[in-house]
């Protein structure tokens, strides 16, 4: 009995290690690339819009494929999809070392986003399958901590690499980590998970979903142009077709009953979408602010920006463990409120704002986000049956990616309105600070709205402990 228990604990640790290791990769890259944008722009002669697409192309592709890959993992095996994702991510990261133009870089970032969807569309489902109620929140908290650790180390290591070796060294740094992840998977994880094995994959529904989401996110990035509004109208029509179609097929890519009949799932997903929409472009704005308006180099800017993810890293495992014992919705709502306060204070930022004040605000928002993310993810994953875990994992990732894209879309729209297609230079600095302030006002209002969405879920204590499904 003790031998079986020891073997079980060893297996759980291995799964957590591999999942956590993989969770570190893409957040690290995202935060490091944010800091390297000015260097990329200088070498590849890119304007602000082009630099924005270095970030947005990755987010857009990930968002489109997260839900389909989550569902595919339920059917053919989550480990299989996860492993292929790590392999493709490592290959595309290596190829970026040879990118010779902003277009080639964006194309390779699209491939990175595709492979990232395979990773994050299955990783949370694997954790939820292996870890039972009562220990699940802690495992999810540790996994999310790895994400924030990647965000923390990205600005520091990315800043140092960019400063001394150039921006390409960021991608070279990650290639060995991808290889190590593949080795760990093959040696440590022998089990496969496919609770929906035998069910058909809904290709038509996935294509309709992808077109609707791509049209919405592309259109959002093009606002306020007429093309942007046309794309959003197309997206709404395609979304309606998707819902009607999914309601008729026997094995849908997304079971709409999860939204219609599961209040916790619906409002937790909405809260995640709003939260990421309100916070994801902060790093983009602050990176430009510190390096252009404040005149700091990439290394110094990275040391300032690390304050937010450090707070997230320290609080996420604590919040995740707490959500196993207490109402995760209440904890997440408190986190959302703290984030809203930090964003409101950022609305008053100006060129002469002291660096220490920026650090304090980033710490405050890091605390808020650290309290929100783990409990909210625990609430989503604990509210569905095992055969829907891949879909739920995909929804968690999709809400994150769509939120990030909407956040970047707002940021790029404001830059387009205030600066246009000009490169960022002293003549456009007033426009940049105006775009930032306007963005923070919009993000503040979204955060306040998110508090109400988070409170609306009313998670029962029994669900918080994982004893029931809604």
Order of alpha helices (4+ residues) and beta strands (2+ residues): alpha-alpha-alpha-alpha-alpha-alpha-alpha-alpha-alpha-alpha-alpha-alpha-alpha-alpha-alpha-alpha-alpha-alpha
